[in-house]
Amino acid sequence: MSIDKRRCAVLLAAGVLLPLPALTGCSSGDDDGPPSPAARDIAPASRAQTAPGGTLRWALDARPATFNAFQTSADTGTERIAGAVLPALHTLDARGRPQRNGDYLESAEVVSREPKQVVVYKLNPKAVWSDGRPLGAADFSAQWKALRGTENAYWTARNAGYDRIARIQPGEKDHEVKVTFAKPYTDWRSLFTPLYPKSMMSNPAVFNAGARKGLAVTSGPFMVRAVKDTSVTLVRNPKWWGDRARLNRLVFEAVPARKRAAALVDGTLDMAEVDRSTARRIQAAEPAGKRAAGARLHPSGKAGAPKLETHGQDAADATRARAEAERVDAGKAQGSERSEAVALRRYALRTALDPAYTQLAINGAKGPLADERVRRAVARAIDRQALAKLVLKPFGLPTEPLGNHLLMSEQKGYKDHSGALGGPDTQAAQSLLADAGWRPGGSSARQKSVDGKTDERSGRSHPAVVRKKGRPLVLRFVLPSDSGGSLRAVGERIGRMLEEIGVRTEITKVKGDSFFKDHIATGKYDLALYSWPASAYPATDGRPIYAKPQPAADGSLVVEQNYTRVGTDQIDQLFDEALTELDGGASRALVGRADARIWAAAGSIPLYQPPQLVAVRKTVGNAGAFGFATPRYQDIGFRK
């Protein structure tokens, strides 16, 4: 699936660029070798090792508002359900490489490049919709017409790739579909996944509103049985021609992140992505850790307990009473923790590097950061290695910082292009600031804390705050308040790093949807931390994130998804060339050159791939932290 606004965390042209080095950055190793252990963790099991039957309860943040993956309100739940009940012509392996899905495709090839690119899909003759009709050209054509961007009646979130198609027609042989492109398109494998039936795509009313209630016609190992306010139940599809699903039912339960720990303790979930706090509790509960059930109890003096101001015998009596009360409280706490630990031992914590990247976004639209030298100074003050270690080491994941905006560490063609900007160097950062007119003068010993109160950092020595024309360099640093402790800790560490070059930050925590809607999208920030999902199709999905903002008729800037407002004509040109280059290696090379230019422009500084933390009942096989890989839903089951 392509990147769009719904998948955000959960979102000025640059000046003269540095000369770019040859693209010889560090590679992830053998592009065609097996993935690293950090790429996927799903407890693999053969189908013979799992028992037929059973119900798996899988947590989602909320019941999907739509089952149409091409609408703006689609979310992760939409994608999960679509993957189980709809055709995916190409799936992804653990390294993010598109793979032909034999359940639906016998072949898919570019048969002509001149004068037009032509792709012929040969469909599996057994592939049928749940109403018994074979998949065919009519479904492809209806999806193209709905998504190509010329029909205003369709409320679509994106049309990338579909807008490059000229026509769709039946092929020369049975079960063939011929797609002719008006413009060459390197990421043609991204199209028609998921594929919806023509009954939905040919009718705007069904596309827009009908898909919010469910899916009447499907074509996967599962089908939708029931849609309730808090759950969606899938059951085996009796018309499925492939390997029979091991599970009888797959139930997606709406369980907000804050309630998942309790649901796991209660045993009402079999699988759930969890936050860092819950992940640590699962780790601590593991008997192999050799940790006593009560070893992590709080000290005996309970916070908030009333003080007893007494004298003589009264004091002695009070002391004995207090000691007895503390013993009782400690016993209850121990019992509660033991009970929780026993319950959590039913689960394993599956970990992988998330197919996403957390970045420091530097808003270059106005103010001091409109100067590329200041952006580069901020970037070079950041020790990305230390931040990656802070986030990833507790879960045993590789702690190398991410060196690419467009490809993750496991993907084919990954190279670290951060050298186009330069590594962490306090002196170099201070020189860049001085060159931009920002020189020391004043004190930075006082910094705003995350709750807006002044934090006295007594006992520490700080460089003088840099000033220009008497004005101190103070940057507004915006963080989502509901992101858990990880981003807060990273933000505070970045603030301290910037102090070392005389830059002061004022950290503001923003609640809920307001973070993106009112701050990131509108440009009301200087610095921000948020994540973008990675993509198997970076030429398509990377362009709107890094495209140069263009002026609109009313004088505003059209930024697409480039919320840093930093872009160049050269970056746009490289993306355009990568999109039309049908040779995979040549297209990846162009994407790599674009990434080096993005680094040099210093609007977005990738930090790390966050951990993907999934609690899975230990008896479940073939499920967990999937990483890039497309889940094979028919193989998920309970071990014998």
C-alpha positions as CSV (number, residue, x, y, z in Angstrom):
1,M,0.0,0.0,0.0
2,S,1.1,3.5,-0.6
3,I,1.9,5.9,2.1
4,D,-0.8,8.5,2.9
5,K,-1.8,10.8,5.7
6,R,-3.8,8.2,7.6
7,R,-0.7,6.2,8.4
8,C,1.2,8.9,10.2
9,A,1.6,8.2,13.9
10,V,0.3,6.9,14.0
11,L,2.8,13.7,10.3
12,L,11.1,26.6,0.8
13,A,13.5,25.4,-1.5
14,A,16.9,24.8,0.1
15,G,19.9,27.0,-0.7
16,V,23.1,25.9,-2.3
17,L,23.7,22.2,-1.5
18,L,26.9,20.6,-0.4
19,P,28.7,18.8,-3.1
20,L,27.5,15.2,-2.9
21,P,29.8,12.3,-2.5
22,A,29.7,9.3,-4.8
23,L,27.0,6.9,-3.5
24,T,29.3,4.5,-1.7
25,G,27.7,4.7,1.7
26,C,27.4,1.8,4.0
27,S,25.2,-1.0,2.7
28,S,23.1,-3.4,4.7
29,G,25.1,-6.3,3.2
30,D,24.0,-8.9,0.7
31,D,20.9,-7.6,-0.9
32,D,19.7,-11.1,-1.9
33,G,20.6,-12.8,1.4
34,P,18.3,-13.9,4.1
35,P,16.8,-11.2,6.4
36,S,18.4,-10.5,9.8
37,P,16.6,-11.7,12.9
38,A,15.5,-8.1,13.5
39,A,13.4,-8.2,10.3
40,R,10.6,-10.5,11.5
41,D,9.7,-12.5,14.6
42,I,6.6,-14.7,14.0
43,A,7.3,-18.1,15.6
44,P,7.2,-20.0,12.3
45,A,5.5,-23.3,12.2
46,S,4.6,-25.7,9.4
47,R,1.0,-26.2,8.7
48,A,1.4,-29.8,10.1
49,Q,2.5,-28.3,13.4
50,T,-0.7,-26.2,13.9
51,A,-4.1,-27.6,14.6
52,P,-7.1,-26.9,12.4
53,G,-9.7,-24.7,14.1
54,G,-9.8,-22.2,16.9
55,T,-10.4,-18.4,17.2
56,L,-7.7,-15.9,17.3
57,R,-8.5,-12.5,19.0
58,W,-6.3,-9.7,17.5
59,A,-6.3,-6.2,19.0
60,L,-6.9,-3.1,16.8
61,D,-6.9,0.5,18.0
62,A,-10.6,0.8,16.9
63,R,-13.0,-0.8,14.6
64,P,-12.2,0.5,11.1
65,A,-14.3,3.4,10.0
66,T,-14.2,2.0,6.4
67,F,-13.2,-1.3,4.8
68,N,-12.1,0.6,1.6
69,A,-8.3,0.9,1.8
70,F,-8.3,3.8,-0.7
71,Q,-10.3,6.2,1.5
72,T,-8.8,8.8,3.7
73,S,-10.4,7.3,6.8
74,A,-8.8,3.9,6.2
75,D,-6.4,2.8,8.9
76,T,-4.2,-0.1,10.0
77,G,-7.3,-2.2,10.8
78,T,-8.6,-1.6,7.3
79,E,-5.3,-2.9,5.9
80,R,-5.3,-6.0,8.2
81,I,-8.8,-7.0,7.2
82,A,-8.2,-6.3,3.5
83,G,-5.2,-8.6,3.6
84,A,-7.2,-11.5,4.9
85,V,-10.3,-11.1,2.7
86,L,-9.2,-9.5,-0.6
87,P,-6.8,-10.3,-3.4
88,A,-3.2,-9.1,-3.0
89,L,-1.5,-9.6,-6.4
90,H,1.9,-8.9,-4.9
91,T,2.9,-9.4,-1.3
92,L,6.0,-8.4,0.5
93,D,8.7,-10.6,2.0
94,A,10.7,-9.8,5.2
95,R,13.0,-7.5,3.3
96,G,10.2,-5.5,1.7
97,R,10.6,-7.0,-1.7
98,P,7.4,-7.5,-3.8
99,Q,6.6,-11.1,-4.5
100,R,4.0,-12.5,-7.0
101,N,1.2,-14.1,-5.0
102,G,0.5,-17.4,-6.6
103,D,-2.9,-17.7,-5.1
104,Y,-4.0,-15.0,-7.5
105,L,-1.3,-14.7,-10.2
106,E,0.3,-17.2,-12.4
107,S,2.5,-14.5,-13.9
108,A,2.8,-10.7,-14.2
109,E,5.3,-9.3,-16.7
110,V,6.2,-6.2,-18.6
111,V,5.8,-7.5,-22.1
112,S,6.5,-4.1,-23.9
113,R,8.3,-0.9,-23.1
114,E,8.0,0.9,-26.5
115,P,6.0,2.7,-27.6
116,K,4.1,2.2,-24.3
117,Q,4.7,0.1,-21.2
118,V,2.4,-2.9,-21.2
119,V,1.9,-5.3,-18.4
120,V,0.1,-8.6,-18.8
121,Y,-1.4,-10.3,-15.7
122,K,-2.2,-14.0,-16.0
123,L,-4.7,-14.7,-13.3
124,N,-5.0,-18.0,-11.4
125,P,-8.0,-19.7,-13.1
126,K,-9.2,-20.9,-9.7
127,A,-9.4,-17.4,-8.3
128,V,-13.0,-16.4,-7.7
129,W,-15.0,-13.9,-5.7
130,S,-17.2,-15.1,-2.9
131,D,-20.2,-14.8,-5.2
132,G,-18.6,-17.3,-7.6
133,R,-17.6,-14.9,-10.3
134,P,-13.9,-15.2,-11.6
135,L,-11.6,-12.4,-11.1
136,G,-11.1,-10.6,-14.4
137,A,-10.4,-7.5,-16.5
138,A,-13.7,-5.9,-15.4
139,D,-12.5,-5.7,-11.8
140,F,-9.1,-4.2,-12.9
141,S,-10.9,-1.6,-15.1
142,A,-13.4,-0.6,-12.4
143,Q,-10.6,0.0,-9.9
144,W,-8.5,2.0,-12.3
145,K,-11.4,4.3,-13.2
146,A,-12.3,4.8,-9.6
147,L,-8.8,5.7,-8.6
148,R,-7.3,7.5,-11.6
149,G,-8.3,10.9,-10.2
150,T,-10.7,12.0,-13.0
151,E,-14.0,11.1,-11.3
152,N,-14.9,13.6,-8.6
153,A,-17.7,11.4,-7.3
154,Y,-15.2,9.0,-5.7
155,W,-13.8,10.1,-2.4
156,T,-10.3,8.7,-2.9
157,A,-7.2,9.2,-0.7
158,R,-4.7,8.7,-3.6
159,N,-4.3,7.8,-7.2
160,A,-0.5,7.3,-7.5
161,G,0.2,4.9,-10.4
162,Y,-3.5,4.6,-11.5
163,D,-3.2,8.0,-13.0
164,R,-0.5,6.7,-15.4
165,I,-2.7,4.0,-16.9
166,A,-4.0,4.6,-20.4
167,R,-6.3,1.6,-20.8
168,I,-7.2,-1.9,-19.5
169,Q,-8.5,-4.7,-21.6
170,P,-8.8,-8.5,-21.6
171,G,-5.6,-10.2,-22.7
172,E,-5.2,-12.5,-25.7
173,K,-5.7,-15.6,-23.7
174,D,-8.3,-16.6,-21.1
175,H,-7.7,-15.2,-17.6
176,E,-5.3,-12.5,-18.9
177,V,-5.6,-8.8,-18.2
178,K,-3.6,-6.3,-20.4
179,V,-2.7,-3.0,-18.8
180,T,-1.3,-0.2,-21.0
181,F,0.4,2.8,-19.4
182,A,0.3,6.3,-20.7
183,K,3.6,7.0,-18.8
184,P,6.2,4.5,-17.8
185,Y,5.8,3.4,-14.2
186,T,8.5,1.5,-12.3
187,D,6.2,0.7,-9.3
188,W,3.5,-1.1,-11.3
189,R,3.6,-4.0,-8.8
190,S,2.1,-1.7,-6.2
191,L,-1.2,-1.5,-8.2
192,F,-4.3,-3.7,-7.7
193,T,-3.3,-4.7,-4.1
194,P,-5.8,-4.9,-2.6
195,L,-8.1,-5.6,-5.6
196,Y,-11.8,-4.9,-4.9
197,P,-14.7,-6.3,-6.9
198,K,-16.2,-4.3,-9.7
199,S,-19.5,-4.2,-7.7
200,M,-17.9,-1.9,-5.3
201,M,-15.5,0.1,-7.5
202,S,-18.0,0.8,-10.3
203,N,-20.5,2.5,-7.9
204,P,-19.4,5.7,-6.2
205,A,-22.1,5.3,-3.5
206,V,-20.8,1.9,-2.6
207,F,-17.2,3.1,-2.8
208,N,-17.9,6.0,-0.5
209,A,-20.5,4.9,2.0
210,G,-21.2,1.2,1.4
211,A,-17.7,0.1,2.3
212,R,-18.1,1.7,5.7
213,K,-20.5,-1.1,6.7
214,G,-18.6,-4.1,5.5
215,L,-17.6,-6.0,2.4
216,A,-20.4,-8.0,0.7
217,V,-18.1,-9.6,-1.8
218,T,-14.6,-10.8,-1.0
219,S,-11.9,-13.2,-2.3
220,G,-9.5,-14.5,0.3
221,P,-8.9,-17.3,2.8
222,F,-11.4,-15.5,5.1
223,M,-14.6,-13.5,4.6
224,V,-16.4,-11.0,6.7
225,R,-19.0,-12.5,8.9
226,A,-20.0,-9.8,11.4
227,V,-19.2,-6.1,11.9
228,K,-20.0,-4.7,15.4
229,D,-19.2,-1.5,17.2
230,T,-16.1,-3.0,18.9
231,S,-15.2,-6.0,16.7
232,V,-15.0,-7.5,13.2
233,T,-15.3,-11.2,12.9
234,L,-13.9,-13.1,9.9
235,V,-14.6,-16.7,9.1
236,R,-13.2,-19.2,6.6
237,N,-14.2,-18.6,3.0
238,P,-15.8,-21.8,1.7
239,K,-15.0,-20.8,-1.9
240,W,-11.3,-20.4,-1.2
241,W,-9.2,-22.5,-3.5
242,G,-5.8,-22.2,-1.8
243,D,-4.5,-23.7,1.4
244,R,-7.4,-23.9,3.9
245,A,-7.2,-21.4,6.7
246,R,-6.0,-23.1,9.9
247,L,-8.3,-20.9,12.1
248,N,-12.1,-21.1,12.1
249,R,-12.4,-17.5,13.1
250,L,-10.2,-14.4,13.2
251,V,-11.7,-11.7,15.4
252,F,-10.3,-8.2,15.4
253,E,-11.1,-6.6,18.7
254,A,-11.1,-2.8,19.3
255,V,-8.9,-2.4,22.3
256,P,-7.2,1.0,22.8
257,A,-3.5,0.9,23.6
258,R,-4.0,2.0,27.2
259,K,-6.3,-1.0,27.9
260,R,-4.2,-3.7,26.3
261,A,-2.1,-4.7,29.3
262,A,-5.3,-5.4,31.3
263,A,-6.8,-7.4,28.4
264,L,-3.7,-9.5,28.2
265,V,-3.8,-10.2,31.9
266,D,-7.4,-11.1,31.6
267,G,-6.6,-13.4,28.7
268,T,-9.2,-11.8,26.4
269,L,-6.6,-11.3,23.6
270,D,-4.3,-13.6,21.8
271,M,-2.3,-11.0,19.9
272,A,-1.7,-7.3,20.4
273,E,0.8,-4.6,19.5
274,V,1.9,-3.1,22.9
275,D,3.7,-0.1,24.2
276,R,7.1,-0.1,25.8
277,S,5.8,-0.3,29.3
278,T,3.7,-3.4,28.6
279,A,6.5,-5.0,26.7
280,R,8.8,-4.6,29.7
281,R,6.2,-6.2,32.0
282,I,6.0,-9.2,29.6
283,Q,9.8,-9.4,29.6
284,A,9.9,-9.2,33.4
285,A,7.3,-11.9,33.8
286,E,9.3,-14.4,31.8
287,P,10.6,-17.2,34.2
288,A,13.8,-17.4,32.2
289,G,14.6,-13.9,33.5
290,K,15.2,-15.5,37.0
291,R,13.5,-12.5,38.6
292,A,11.4,-13.0,41.7
293,A,7.8,-12.0,41.4
294,G,8.2,-9.3,44.0
295,A,11.6,-8.0,43.1
296,R,10.3,-4.8,41.4
297,L,8.0,-3.7,44.2
298,H,8.1,-0.1,45.2
299,P,9.9,0.9,48.4
300,S,7.9,0.4,51.6
301,G,7.3,4.1,52.1
302,K,4.2,4.7,50.0
303,A,4.1,7.9,48.1
304,G,1.3,10.1,49.3
305,A,0.9,8.3,52.7
306,P,0.1,10.7,55.5
307,K,2.8,11.6,58.0
308,L,2.2,10.8,61.6
309,E,3.4,13.7,63.9
310,T,3.4,12.0,67.4
311,H,5.5,11.7,70.5
312,G,6.5,9.1,73.1
313,Q,4.3,6.0,73.3
314,D,2.0,7.4,70.7
315,A,4.9,7.6,68.4
316,A,5.9,4.0,69.2
317,D,2.3,2.8,68.6
318,A,2.2,4.7,65.4
319,T,5.4,3.2,64.2
320,R,4.2,-0.3,64.8
321,A,0.9,0.5,63.1
322,R,2.6,2.0,60.2
323,A,5.0,-1.0,59.9
324,E,2.0,-3.4,60.0
325,A,0.1,-1.4,57.4
326,E,3.2,-1.4,55.1
327,R,3.5,-5.2,55.4
328,V,-0.1,-5.7,54.5
329,D,0.2,-3.3,51.5
330,A,3.4,-4.9,50.4
331,G,1.8,-8.4,50.6
332,K,-1.1,-7.2,48.5
333,A,1.2,-5.6,46.0
334,Q,3.3,-8.8,45.8
335,G,0.2,-10.9,45.3
336,S,-1.1,-8.6,42.6
337,E,2.3,-8.6,40.8
338,R,2.6,-12.4,41.1
339,S,-0.9,-12.8,39.6
340,E,-0.1,-10.5,36.8
341,A,3.2,-12.2,36.1
342,V,1.6,-15.6,35.9
343,A,-1.0,-14.2,33.5
344,L,1.6,-12.5,31.3
345,R,3.7,-15.7,31.1
346,R,1.1,-17.0,28.6
347,Y,2.5,-14.5,26.1
348,A,5.8,-14.1,24.2
349,L,7.0,-10.7,23.2
350,R,7.8,-10.7,19.5
351,T,10.1,-7.9,18.4
352,A,11.3,-6.6,15.1
353,L,12.4,-3.3,13.5
354,D,9.2,-1.6,12.5
355,P,8.9,-0.8,8.8
356,A,8.9,2.9,9.6
357,Y,11.3,5.6,10.7
358,T,11.3,8.2,13.4
359,Q,12.7,11.5,12.3
360,L,13.6,14.9,13.6
361,A,11.5,17.2,11.4
362,I,13.1,20.7,10.9
363,N,10.6,23.2,9.6
364,G,12.4,25.3,7.0
365,A,9.5,27.5,6.0
366,K,10.4,30.6,8.0
367,G,12.4,31.9,10.9
368,P,16.0,30.9,11.7
369,L,15.5,27.4,10.2
370,A,14.8,28.8,6.8
371,D,18.6,29.2,6.6
372,E,20.1,25.9,5.5
373,R,23.2,26.6,7.6
374,V,21.1,26.7,10.8
375,R,19.2,23.5,9.9
376,R,22.5,21.7,9.2
377,A,23.9,23.0,12.5
378,V,20.9,21.5,14.4
379,A,21.3,18.2,12.5
380,R,25.0,18.0,13.3
381,A,24.5,18.6,17.0
382,I,22.4,15.4,17.1
383,D,24.1,12.1,18.1
384,R,21.8,9.7,16.3
385,Q,23.7,6.7,17.5
386,A,22.9,7.6,21.2
387,L,19.2,8.1,20.4
388,A,18.9,4.7,18.5
389,K,20.6,3.0,21.5
390,L,18.3,4.6,23.9
391,V,15.2,3.3,22.1
392,L,16.3,-0.1,20.7
393,K,18.8,-1.6,23.1
394,P,16.2,-2.5,25.8
395,F,14.6,-4.9,23.3
396,G,17.7,-6.5,21.9
397,L,17.4,-4.9,18.5
398,P,20.2,-3.5,16.4
399,T,21.1,0.1,17.6
400,E,22.6,1.5,14.4
401,P,20.9,4.8,13.4
402,L,19.0,4.8,10.1
403,G,21.0,6.4,7.3
404,N,18.3,6.6,4.6
405,H,14.9,8.4,4.2
406,L,13.6,6.1,1.5
407,L,14.9,2.6,2.2
408,M,15.0,0.8,5.6
409,S,18.0,-1.2,6.7
410,E,16.7,-4.6,5.4
411,Q,15.6,-3.3,2.0
412,K,17.4,-4.0,-1.3
413,G,19.6,-1.0,-2.2
414,Y,19.8,0.4,1.3
415,K,22.8,2.7,1.8
416,D,23.7,5.2,4.5
417,H,23.8,8.6,2.8
418,S,24.0,10.7,6.0
419,G,27.6,11.6,4.9
420,A,26.0,14.1,2.5
421,L,25.2,16.1,5.6
422,G,28.0,15.0,8.0
423,G,28.1,13.2,11.3
424,P,27.7,14.7,14.8
425,D,30.2,17.4,15.4
426,T,29.7,20.1,18.0
427,Q,32.4,22.4,16.7
428,A,31.2,22.1,13.1
429,A,27.6,22.9,14.3
430,Q,28.8,26.0,16.1
431,S,30.8,27.1,13.1
432,L,27.7,26.8,10.9
433,L,25.7,28.9,13.4
434,A,28.4,31.5,13.5
435,D,28.5,31.6,9.7
436,A,24.7,32.3,9.7
437,G,25.2,35.2,12.2
438,W,24.3,33.3,15.4
439,R,27.1,33.8,18.0
440,P,27.3,33.2,21.7
441,G,26.0,35.8,24.1
442,G,23.9,35.0,27.2
443,S,23.0,31.9,29.3
444,S,21.1,28.8,28.4
445,A,21.0,27.4,31.9
446,R,17.2,27.6,31.9
447,Q,15.2,25.5,29.5
448,K,11.5,24.9,29.3
449,S,10.5,21.3,30.3
450,V,7.9,19.1,28.7
451,D,5.1,20.4,30.9
452,G,5.9,24.0,30.2
453,K,7.6,24.7,33.5
454,T,11.1,26.0,33.9
455,D,13.7,23.2,34.6
456,E,16.6,24.4,36.7
457,R,19.6,22.3,35.6
458,S,21.7,23.0,38.6
459,G,25.2,21.8,38.7
460,R,25.7,21.8,35.0
461,S,27.7,24.2,32.8
462,H,26.1,25.2,29.5
463,P,27.5,27.1,26.6
464,A,26.2,30.6,26.2
465,V,23.0,30.8,24.1
466,V,23.6,32.0,20.6
467,R,22.1,35.3,19.6
468,K,21.6,37.3,16.4
469,K,20.9,41.0,16.7
470,G,20.4,40.5,20.4
471,R,17.7,37.8,19.9
472,P,18.4,34.3,21.3
473,L,18.0,31.2,19.2
474,V,15.0,29.5,20.7
475,L,13.2,26.7,18.8
476,R,9.7,25.4,19.5
477,F,9.9,21.6,19.8
478,V,6.5,19.9,19.4
479,L,5.9,16.3,20.6
480,P,2.7,14.2,20.7
481,S,1.6,13.9,24.3
482,D,0.1,10.4,23.9
483,S,3.1,8.8,22.3
484,G,4.4,7.1,25.5
485,G,7.7,7.7,27.2
486,S,10.0,6.9,24.2
487,L,9.5,10.1,22.2
488,R,9.5,12.2,25.3
489,A,12.9,10.8,26.3
490,V,14.3,11.2,22.8
491,G,13.0,14.8,22.7
492,E,14.5,15.7,26.0
493,R,17.9,14.2,25.0
494,I,17.8,16.2,21.7
495,G,17.1,19.3,23.7
496,R,20.2,18.7,25.8
497,M,22.3,18.0,22.7
498,L,21.2,21.3,21.2
499,E,22.1,23.1,24.5
500,E,25.7,22.1,23.8
501,I,25.8,24.4,20.7
502,G,23.9,27.2,22.4
503,V,20.5,26.5,21.0
504,R,17.5,26.5,23.4
505,T,14.4,24.5,22.9
506,E,10.9,25.0,24.3
507,I,9.2,21.5,24.3
508,T,5.5,21.5,23.9
509,K,3.4,18.4,24.3
510,V,0.2,18.3,22.1
511,K,-2.7,16.0,22.6
512,G,-4.3,13.6,20.1
513,D,-5.2,14.6,16.5
514,S,-4.2,18.2,17.2
515,F,-0.5,17.2,16.9
516,F,-0.8,16.7,13.2
517,K,-3.8,18.7,12.3
518,D,-3.0,21.9,14.2
519,H,0.8,21.9,14.3
520,I,2.6,19.6,11.8
521,A,0.3,20.1,8.8
522,T,0.0,23.8,9.4
523,G,3.7,24.4,10.1
524,K,3.3,25.7,13.6
525,Y,6.5,24.2,14.9
526,D,10.3,24.5,14.6
527,L,11.2,21.0,15.5
528,A,9.1,17.9,15.8
529,L,9.4,14.1,16.3
530,Y,7.1,11.8,14.3
531,S,7.3,8.7,12.2
532,W,6.7,7.9,8.6
533,P,5.9,4.4,7.4
534,A,8.5,2.9,5.1
535,S,7.5,1.7,1.6
536,A,8.4,-1.1,-0.8
537,Y,7.8,1.5,-3.5
538,P,10.0,4.5,-2.5
539,A,9.9,6.2,-5.9
540,T,6.1,6.5,-5.6
541,D,5.6,7.0,-1.9
542,G,8.7,9.1,-1.1
543,R,8.0,11.9,-3.6
544,P,5.0,13.6,-1.9
545,I,6.9,13.6,1.4
546,Y,10.0,15.4,0.0
547,A,8.6,17.3,-3.0
548,K,9.4,21.0,-3.2
549,P,6.4,23.0,-2.0
550,Q,4.6,24.9,-4.8
551,P,2.8,28.2,-4.6
552,A,-1.0,28.1,-4.9
553,A,-3.1,30.7,-6.6
554,D,-4.0,32.2,-3.3
555,G,-0.4,32.6,-2.3
556,S,-0.2,29.7,0.1
557,L,2.1,26.7,-0.3
558,V,1.0,23.3,-1.5
559,V,3.1,21.1,0.5
560,E,1.5,17.7,-0.2
561,Q,3.0,15.6,2.7
562,N,6.3,17.6,2.9
563,Y,5.6,19.1,6.4
564,T,9.2,20.4,6.8
565,R,8.6,22.6,3.7
566,V,12.1,21.9,2.6
567,G,12.6,20.7,-1.0
568,T,14.5,21.3,-4.2
569,D,14.0,21.0,-8.0
570,Q,16.8,18.5,-8.1
571,I,15.1,16.2,-5.6
572,D,11.9,16.4,-7.6
573,Q,13.7,15.6,-10.9
574,L,15.4,12.5,-9.4
575,F,12.0,11.2,-8.2
576,D,10.5,11.8,-11.6
577,E,13.3,9.9,-13.3
578,A,13.1,7.1,-10.8
579,L,9.4,6.7,-11.4
580,T,9.8,6.3,-15.1
581,E,12.9,4.1,-15.1
582,L,11.7,0.5,-15.6
583,D,15.1,-1.1,-14.8
584,G,15.0,-1.8,-11.1
585,G,18.6,-1.3,-10.4
586,A,18.7,2.1,-12.2
587,S,15.6,3.2,-10.5
588,R,17.0,2.4,-7.0
589,A,20.2,4.3,-7.9
590,L,18.1,7.4,-8.7
591,V,16.2,7.0,-5.4
592,G,19.6,6.8,-3.7
593,R,20.7,10.0,-5.3
594,A,17.5,11.7,-4.2
595,D,18.1,10.5,-0.6
596,A,21.6,12.0,-0.6
597,R,20.1,15.3,-1.7
598,I,17.4,15.1,1.0
599,W,20.1,14.6,3.6
600,A,22.0,17.6,2.3
601,A,18.9,19.8,2.5
602,A,18.6,19.1,6.2
603,G,14.9,19.2,6.6
604,S,14.4,15.7,7.8
605,I,16.9,13.8,10.0
606,P,16.1,10.0,10.3
607,L,17.0,8.7,13.7
608,Y,16.0,5.0,13.9
609,Q,13.5,2.4,13.0
610,P,11.3,2.1,16.1
611,P,10.7,-1.3,17.7
612,Q,7.7,-3.3,16.7
613,L,6.5,-4.9,19.9
614,V,3.8,-7.5,19.7
615,A,2.5,-9.7,22.6
616,V,1.4,-13.1,21.2
617,R,0.0,-16.1,23.0
618,K,2.8,-18.7,23.1
619,T,0.7,-21.3,21.5
620,V,0.2,-19.2,18.3
621,G,2.3,-19.9,15.3
622,N,3.1,-17.8,12.2
623,A,2.1,-14.5,13.8
624,G,3.8,-11.7,15.7
625,A,6.1,-8.9,14.7
626,F,5.8,-9.2,10.9
627,G,8.1,-6.3,10.0
628,F,7.8,-5.6,6.3
629,A,6.4,-9.1,5.5
630,T,2.7,-9.5,4.5
631,P,1.0,-11.9,6.9
632,R,0.0,-15.2,5.4
633,Y,-3.4,-15.3,7.2
634,Q,-4.2,-18.9,6.2
635,D,-1.2,-20.2,8.0
636,I,-1.8,-18.5,11.3
637,G,-2.9,-21.1,13.9
638,F,-2.5,-22.6,17.3
639,R,0.2,-25.2,17.8
640,K,-0.8,-28.8,18.4
